[in-house]
């Protein structure tokens, strides 16, 4: 990042003259990086949302961090209503315990996992999970 002085002004001081320099930062690189990150995030979101399977991301405590539109339809809730919650907010305790037990070996995350279990969504559709 380049810094260049834009204004210089002498300031009288009891020990002589101090020089005040106002520096503007060139934020072009930061803006480009932010734009590239935004495009990359949008591309990733598009890919995740077009995957025909349920896709979700949880933290080590089982709290949802993200999900795709197929997952939203399955739970009958928008991502904004899913993020920050756990399976216990959406399915009965037995099923939530099952999910928790089956994915506990994934921490720390080493690779994606595929879990298959036949479930019925709130819309009464059969879904492989």
N, C-alpha and C positions, 0 to 999 in steps of 0.2 A: 504494500500500500504506500503510495507516495504522499508525502506531506510537503506542503509548500507555504512559505510565509505569505500572507495576504496584506497585512497591515503592520507597519512598524511605527512606534511613536516613542520619543524620548520622554522619560518620566523623571522629574527632579527628585532627588533623594538627599538626605543630610550627608551621606557619604559619597556623593557624586551623582552621576546620571545613570539611571537604570534604563534598560531598553525593554520595552514591552513588545512582544511579538505575538500576534494573533495567527494561529495556524488553522488552516482548513484542511480537513482530511479528504482525500479522494476516495469516495466510497463506491466507485464504479465496479471494482472487483467484488465487493460485498453484494451489491445489487445483482450482478450477474450470477453469483453463487446462489443467492436466494431464489432467483428466477429458475435456475437449473434445478434446484431442490424442489421447488413447487411443481415443475414439469415432471420430475422423476416420481414424486409422490402421487401425482394425478395418474401417471401411467401405471404405477403399481396398484392403485385403487381400481383402475379399469380392469387390469388383469385379474385381480382377486374377485371382483364382482362378476366377471364373465365365466369363472370356473363353475361348472355345474354342480359341484359338491358343496356341502356345508364347510365353510372355512372360518376359523376363529383363532384368536390369540388371547392367551391368559397369562397372568403373572404367576409366580410360584405359589401364591395363596389361592389360586383358582378364580381370581377376579378378572372379568373380561376386559381386555384392552382394545379389541377391535373385532370386527366380523364382516362377512360379506352379505349381499342382499338375499341370497338363498337362506342364510342363517337367520336373517331378520324375519323372513316369511315363516320359517319353521317355528320360531318362538312367538310370532305374531307381535313383534315389537320392533321399533326402529333402533338402529345402532346406538343412537344417543340415549335410549332408554335401557340398553343392554350393558353398555360400558359402565364399569364401576360396580357391577353386581356379580353374583355367582350363580351356579346352576340351581342352588336352593331357592332362588327367587323365581324360577321358571318351571321346575319339574318337582315331582314328589321327592321326599327325603331318600327313599331307597334308590331311585335312579340317580339322584345327585351323588349319593355315596358311591354308587357303581362308577360313575364318571371320575370321581375324585381318586378312587382306588386304581383305576385303569391308567390314569395319566400321571400318577405320582412319581413313577420311575423316570419321567422325562426331565426332571430337574436335577442338575442344571440342563438346560435345553441343549441337545446334541444333534437332533435331526427331527424332521417332520414325522408325525405319526398318523397312521390311518386306523381308525376305529370303526368297526362295523357292528351295528346293533340295529335291529328293526324297531322303530319307534313310530308312534302316531302323533302327528303334529296337532296343534289346536284346530287346524282346518280339516282334520280327519284324513289327511293324506298319508300314505305310507312312505316313509323315507328311510334309506339306508344311512346310518350314522356311524 
